[in-house]
Amino acid sequence: MNTLLILPLITPLMVAAVSFLVWRRKAWQKWLSVGGACMSFVWACALFESVRDGEILTMQAGGWAAPFGISLVADTFAAVMVLLTATMGLAVTIYAVRSIDERRAAFGFYPILQILLMGVTGAFLTGDLFNLYVWFEVMLMSSFVLLALGGERAQIEGGIKYVTINLLSSAIFLAAIGFLYSVTGTLNMADLALKIGALPASLTAPLSVLFLVAFGVKAGLFPLFFWLPASYHTPPAVVSAVFAGLLTKVGVYALIRTFTLIFAFTDVDVDNLLLTLAGLTMVTGGLGALAQTDARRVLSFLIIAHIGVAVMGLGLNSTRALAGTIFYLIEDVIVLTNLFLIVGIMGRVCGTFELARMGGMYRTHPMLGALFLVPAWSLSGVPPFSGFFAKLALVQAGLEVEAYTVVALSLVVGILTLVAMMRLWAEAFWKPSPYVVDAAQDKMQTGKMLLVPVCALSLMSIGLGIGAEAVFGVALTAAGQIDNANGYIEAVLGVRR
Amino acid sequence: MSLILRTATRYLMPLLLLFSVFLLFRGHNKPGGGFIAGLVAAAAFSLFAIANDVRAARALVRVEPQTLLGAGLLLALMSGLLASFGGGDFLTGVWGDVHLPLVGELALGTPLFFDIGVYFVVIGVALMDVFTLAEETVAEETELLNADKKERRR
């Protein structure tokens, strides 16, 4: 079933193409996007179903054999990420239908959102480094349009920072690809894994650092994260949500792929560097979140803190730790998307995202207050929710290799997250409103449709916590495949290593 | 708008459009192809827009650039998907011989349709940019002119 690999990729492109044909009919574009997102979700489910037991699907585009053509590869990890992308895509599209204004829709919000989702899916499925770069560009271009669409002053300012630093990272990535190609003669990841072992460490070490910097910028790792809180709070909530949920995770995914598949076969050891960076990322993100006064900026810093936790699993470098990272990524994508969507509703109700000017929502929107607590507790790692089990796996893996400092930091960041979340909750819900709130008007502003994706994602968080055993099983399968790359190489190239 | 440019455009435009189609078909095995051919065609329409005005150029293209873009994307996608329907990998070339009266045997393949798709996408994108920018400039100029007139009336 090779076609299964291409379906989640071309469905959004098809929707975008048809949307261009019906450019003037915004309502058609809206429902086309919802339909397309549903279809992508179905394809992603089918793809996940067919690889969840550890099978690896490959497709060679154009029928060109592996090291020469472009390979698409779906192992369990990639399929999980594709499924997450499709799920988030469906959630944010439904949310966008009721929250995106006509003006943004007229400039093509819906087709561009679909193209962004295609870029993310492509980055997860590709088995070729240069193709990965192309998908990164697709993501960058569409995310820049989504970020700047609407043309508000803050948006343009955030957009410039975002695009400058991301272009820089792309340039470094491209340079690294060029160097790698000049010394190995191939860019197929599986083929690279076979050939890179012959190179001396004096060549591979600088190359690995180039990739680390390029993907570190995308992921928002410690010294390179500053563009993220400077831009993520400027666009509409639904755009922030899809950025927060998916874009930084693509960076983490690329880090995991390159360092477990390619540089694992060299003498380069970046584990300690990764652990140090992860620790610093957690602390700066967590402390940064406490210092913010804008609800969306609080969340932006929390994204960074939790990227640190995810990268920690890569630095620990054991099957258990990788499984923890994968579980953590699953949880993080759902929870952060959900938080941004909820904060979007809160902002609509209060008319502001400034914590000092929010308040009194517990009286007017008690349900929303309860809904907010689900992802908030999950992100902090409070027991019955999914975040707890993901972090538990990471902490256990950390204790196994006696990396006490980073384990301690990951626990501290959980507390920092909890404090930041409770502060947000207390400010927005518990504190009496600084203004007299007209309850009837508020009810109208919320909109029932906006609550549908929020409820669904909250249920998913709870479900992941209850079914943690099964989810961790899938994560272990995926981590096993990553840790022992022979299966991947054999599936792509058809030869044993 | 200068008379020289307008007259020259009248002769240049058909040449450019013909050349773009030539490039498109030549591109299969030799330098050329959908991308560069699309640029040449877009250059022809842009030249017309500069020599006359954007509204006339839009009327000449007949369809909206967005439609060209969408149709091109769909065509390219379909040509790639054709192989998938037959059980092959996405984008694999599918070839068939077509017998045409007078011309004779003609080898037709999906890569050609992919290239034509690219051709339309490039024309669509380039014209969308050129027309939007040109209309904005015109709008700004008219605004300045109107402001100038008001100033003078005072």
Contacts between the chains, C-beta under 8 A, distances in Angstrom:
chain1	res1	chain2	res2	distance
A	2	B	84	7.9
A	2	B	89	5.9
A	2	B	90	7.8
A	3	B	84	4.8
A	3	B	90	7.4
A	6	B	84	6.6
A	6	B	90	4.4
A	10	B	77	6.0
A	10	B	80	7.9
A	10	B	81	7.1
A	10	B	90	7.7
A	13	B	73	6.9
A	13	B	77	6.3
A	14	B	74	7.2
A	14	B	77	6.1
A	16	B	73	7.2
A	17	B	69	8.0
A	17	B	70	4.8
A	17	B	71	7.9
A	17	B	73	3.7
A	17	B	74	4.7
A	17	B	77	6.6
A	18	B	70	6.5
A	18	B	74	7.1
A	19	B	70	7.2
A	20	B	66	4.8
A	20	B	67	7.0
A	20	B	69	4.9
A	20	B	70	3.0
A	20	B	73	7.0
A	20	B	124	7.8
A	21	B	66	7.6
A	21	B	67	5.8
A	21	B	70	3.9
A	21	B	71	6.6
A	21	B	74	7.6
A	23	B	64	6.5
A	23	B	66	4.1
A	23	B	67	7.2
A	23	B	70	7.7
A	59	B	89	5.5
A	59	B	90	6.6
A	60	B	89	5.5
A	61	B	89	6.3
A	61	B	90	5.8
A	61	B	91	5.0
A	62	B	89	6.5
A	62	B	90	7.6
A	62	B	91	4.2
A	62	B	92	5.4
A	62	B	93	7.3
A	63	B	83	7.4
A	63	B	88	6.0
A	63	B	89	4.6
A	63	B	91	7.8
A	63	B	92	3.9
A	63	B	93	7.9
